[in-house]
């Protein structure tokens, strides 16, 4: 069936290049309005303490692709050889994090089927006994305690280090993307994290739709993001099967055209 008018999608994360490229190739108009800002930041004292133990960890866990970027940004300030990691096994929370890790020519030993910290910890415990193993959890400032709690319940010795910070962005009401969204709306909006949902809600006054604007359907990445959307009383039209650009684009296209593309 032929696709009618051009559809418009609002993307709410900072780095949208891969998803935007796929959607544009399908004739979709893409607007970008980040709701959060990621800063790669680590406390010098905390990172120094961690690096002093480098080579002694049995596991290193990464809870996001930003965690991978932030960790190795600091790592290569101190070490000039990847082998300084030692023989630590590596766990990644999901496929996007695994792909980022591969950029450093490293392979993840554990990646859970469902991308949550709890599932990552449980998958590690299934891989091997964690009793008395030393584990480094690389996280951001909004990380909850679930991952470390489960690891400690398995009698692991856990260190955690923050290597990036997530902040809610205050949307400029007068920027063109915000003005266009208020006037015209969009056919779909994509949220990639609970923080992005929170940012959208906090910026609601600057994004309030006109009476003639199209109310967007919501596409999410991950169960926790879907839960955050529902918490604000909004319906989820589709949750992407995984965080990959292909899966996210497929979910968006399905919502836009009522088909699997």
C-alpha positions as CSV (number, residue, x, y, z in Angstrom):
1,X,0.0,0.0,0.0
2,X,1.4,3.4,-0.9
3,X,2.4,5.7,1.9
4,X,0.5,9.0,1.8
5,X,1.9,12.3,3.2
6,X,5.3,12.7,4.7
7,X,5.4,11.6,8.3
8,X,7.3,13.5,11.0
9,X,9.1,12.1,14.0
10,X,10.6,13.9,17.0
11,X,13.8,12.3,18.5
12,X,14.6,13.2,22.1
13,X,18.1,12.0,22.6
14,X,21.4,13.7,21.8
15,X,23.0,11.2,19.3
16,X,20.4,10.3,16.7
17,X,22.5,10.0,13.6
18,X,22.0,6.2,13.0
19,X,18.2,6.2,13.6
20,X,17.7,9.5,11.7
21,X,19.6,8.2,8.7
22,X,17.3,5.1,8.5
23,X,14.1,7.1,8.9
24,X,15.1,9.7,6.4
25,X,15.9,6.9,3.8
26,X,12.3,5.8,4.3
27,X,11.0,9.4,3.5
28,X,10.3,10.4,7.1
29,X,10.9,13.9,8.3
30,X,13.1,13.9,11.4
31,X,13.2,16.6,14.1
32,X,15.7,16.5,17.0
33,X,15.1,18.0,20.4
34,X,17.2,16.5,23.1
35,X,15.6,16.3,26.5
36,X,18.8,15.3,28.4
37,X,22.5,16.1,28.2
38,X,25.2,13.6,28.8
39,X,28.5,14.7,30.2
40,X,31.5,12.4,30.5
41,X,32.6,13.2,34.0
42,X,34.4,11.2,36.7
43,X,35.6,12.2,40.2
44,X,39.4,12.2,40.0
45,X,39.8,10.6,43.5
46,X,37.2,7.9,42.8
47,X,38.7,7.0,39.4
48,X,42.2,7.0,40.9
49,X,41.1,4.5,43.5
50,X,39.6,2.3,40.9
51,X,42.6,2.4,38.6
52,X,44.8,1.5,41.6
53,X,42.9,-1.8,41.7
54,X,43.0,-2.3,37.9
55,X,44.1,-5.9,37.1
56,X,42.5,-7.2,40.3
57,X,38.9,-7.2,39.2
58,X,37.2,-10.4,38.2
59,X,34.4,-8.6,36.4
60,X,33.7,-5.2,35.0
61,X,30.1,-4.3,34.2
62,X,28.9,-1.5,31.9
63,X,25.4,-0.2,32.4
64,X,25.3,1.9,29.2
65,X,27.2,2.8,26.1
66,X,28.0,6.2,27.8
67,X,29.5,4.2,30.6
68,X,31.9,2.5,28.1
69,X,32.8,5.8,26.6
70,X,33.3,7.5,29.9
71,X,35.3,4.7,31.4
72,X,37.8,4.4,28.5
73,X,38.1,8.2,28.3
74,X,39.6,8.1,31.8
75,X,41.3,4.7,31.3
76,X,43.5,5.9,28.4
77,X,44.6,9.0,30.4
78,X,46.4,6.7,32.7
79,X,47.1,3.5,30.8
80,X,48.5,3.0,27.3
81,X,47.8,-0.7,27.0
82,X,44.3,-2.3,27.1
83,X,45.9,-5.3,28.9
84,X,45.9,-3.1,32.0
85,X,42.3,-4.3,32.4
86,X,43.8,-7.7,33.5
87,X,41.8,-10.8,33.0
88,X,38.4,-9.4,34.1
89,X,35.3,-10.8,32.4
90,X,33.0,-8.1,31.1
91,X,29.2,-7.8,31.3
92,X,27.2,-5.3,29.2
93,X,23.6,-4.4,29.9
94,X,22.5,-4.7,26.3
95,X,23.4,-4.7,22.6
96,X,24.1,-1.0,22.3
97,X,26.6,-1.2,25.1
98,X,28.1,-4.4,23.6
99,X,28.6,-2.5,20.3
100,X,30.3,0.4,22.0
101,X,32.6,-2.1,23.8
102,X,33.6,-3.7,20.5
103,X,35.1,-0.4,19.4
104,X,37.8,-1.1,21.9
105,X,38.3,-4.6,20.5
106,X,36.8,-6.1,23.6
107,X,34.1,-8.9,23.8
108,X,31.4,-9.0,26.4
109,X,31.2,-12.3,28.2
110,X,27.6,-11.7,29.4
111,X,24.8,-9.7,27.8
112,X,21.3,-10.3,29.2
113,X,18.4,-10.9,26.8
114,X,16.4,-8.1,28.6
115,X,18.5,-4.9,29.1
116,X,18.3,-4.2,32.8
117,X,20.9,-4.0,35.5
118,X,19.0,-6.7,37.4
119,X,19.0,-9.1,34.5
120,X,22.7,-8.4,33.9
121,X,23.5,-9.3,37.5
122,X,21.4,-12.5,37.3
123,X,23.1,-13.5,34.0
124,X,26.5,-13.1,35.6
125,X,25.5,-15.3,38.5
126,X,24.3,-17.9,36.0
127,X,27.6,-17.7,34.2
128,X,29.6,-18.5,37.3
129,X,29.5,-18.2,41.1
130,X,30.2,-14.6,42.1
131,X,31.1,-15.5,45.7
132,X,34.2,-13.5,46.8
133,X,34.7,-12.2,43.3
134,X,35.8,-8.5,42.9
135,X,33.5,-6.6,40.6
136,X,33.7,-3.1,39.2
137,X,30.3,-1.5,38.2
138,X,30.7,1.4,35.8
139,X,27.6,3.6,36.0
140,X,26.2,7.1,35.6
141,X,24.9,9.5,38.2
142,X,21.3,8.2,37.9
143,X,22.1,4.5,38.3
144,X,19.9,2.8,40.9
145,X,21.2,0.3,43.4
146,X,19.6,-2.8,42.0
147,X,22.7,-4.1,40.1
148,X,25.0,-3.7,43.1
149,X,22.4,-5.0,45.5
150,X,22.0,-8.3,43.6
151,X,25.8,-8.7,43.1
152,X,26.3,-8.2,46.9
153,X,23.5,-10.7,47.6
154,X,25.6,-13.2,45.6
155,X,28.5,-12.4,48.0
156,X,30.5,-10.5,45.5
157,X,32.9,-7.6,46.5
158,X,31.5,-4.6,44.6
159,X,33.1,-1.3,43.7
160,X,31.1,1.3,41.7
161,X,32.4,4.3,39.8
162,X,30.4,7.1,38.1
163,X,31.9,8.1,34.7
164,X,29.1,10.2,33.3
165,X,26.3,12.5,34.3
166,X,22.8,12.8,32.9
167,X,21.1,16.2,33.2
168,X,17.6,17.3,32.2
169,X,17.7,20.0,29.4
170,X,15.7,23.2,29.7
171,X,14.2,23.5,26.2
172,X,14.4,27.0,24.6
173,X,10.7,27.9,23.9
174,X,11.8,30.0,21.0
175,X,13.9,27.5,19.2
176,X,12.6,26.5,15.8
177,X,12.1,22.8,16.6
178,X,10.0,23.7,19.7
179,X,8.0,26.3,17.8
180,X,7.3,23.8,15.0
181,X,6.3,21.1,17.4
182,X,3.9,23.3,19.2
183,X,2.3,24.4,16.0
184,X,2.3,21.2,14.0
185,X,3.0,18.4,16.5
186,X,4.5,15.1,15.1
187,X,3.3,11.7,14.1
188,X,5.6,10.0,16.6
189,X,8.0,10.8,19.4
190,X,10.8,8.5,20.5
191,X,12.0,8.2,24.1
192,X,15.2,6.3,24.8
193,X,15.4,6.5,28.6
194,X,13.2,7.4,31.6
195,X,15.3,10.6,31.9
196,X,14.2,11.7,28.5
197,X,10.6,11.1,29.5
198,X,11.1,13.2,32.6
199,X,12.7,15.9,30.6
200,X,9.8,16.0,28.2
201,X,7.4,16.3,31.1
202,X,9.4,19.0,32.8
203,X,9.4,21.0,29.5
204,X,5.7,20.5,28.9
205,X,4.9,24.2,29.1
206,X,7.3,24.9,26.3
207,X,6.0,22.1,24.2
208,X,2.2,22.4,24.6
209,X,0.5,21.5,21.3
210,X,-1.8,23.9,19.6
211,X,-5.4,22.8,19.0
212,X,-4.6,21.9,15.3
213,X,-1.3,20.1,16.0
214,X,-0.9,16.3,15.5
215,X,-0.6,14.5,18.8
216,X,2.4,12.1,18.5
217,X,2.3,8.4,19.1
218,X,5.0,7.3,21.5
219,X,7.8,4.8,20.7
220,X,10.1,3.7,23.6
221,X,13.4,1.9,24.0
222,X,13.3,-0.5,26.9
223,X,10.8,-1.6,29.5
224,X,11.8,1.1,32.1
225,X,11.3,3.8,29.5
226,X,7.8,2.4,28.8
227,X,7.1,2.4,32.5
228,X,8.1,6.0,32.8
229,X,5.8,7.0,30.0
230,X,2.9,5.2,31.6
231,X,3.7,6.9,34.9
232,X,3.0,10.2,33.3
233,X,-0.4,8.9,32.0
234,X,0.7,8.6,28.4
235,X,0.1,5.5,26.2
236,X,3.0,3.6,24.6
237,X,2.2,2.8,20.9
238,X,5.3,0.6,20.5
239,X,8.3,-0.5,22.4
240,X,11.4,-1.3,20.3
241,X,12.5,-5.0,20.5
242,X,16.0,-3.8,21.4
243,X,18.0,-0.5,21.4
244,X,19.7,-1.0,18.0
245,X,19.0,1.7,15.4
246,X,17.4,-0.9,13.1
247,X,15.0,-2.1,15.8
248,X,14.1,1.5,16.9
249,X,13.5,2.5,13.3
250,X,11.4,-0.6,12.7
251,X,9.2,0.3,15.7
252,X,8.8,3.9,14.5
253,X,7.9,2.9,10.9
254,X,5.4,0.3,12.2
255,X,3.7,3.0,14.3
256,X,3.8,5.5,11.4
257,X,2.5,3.2,8.7
258,X,0.9,0.3,10.5
259,X,3.3,-2.1,9.0
260,X,6.6,-3.9,9.8
261,X,9.3,-2.3,7.7
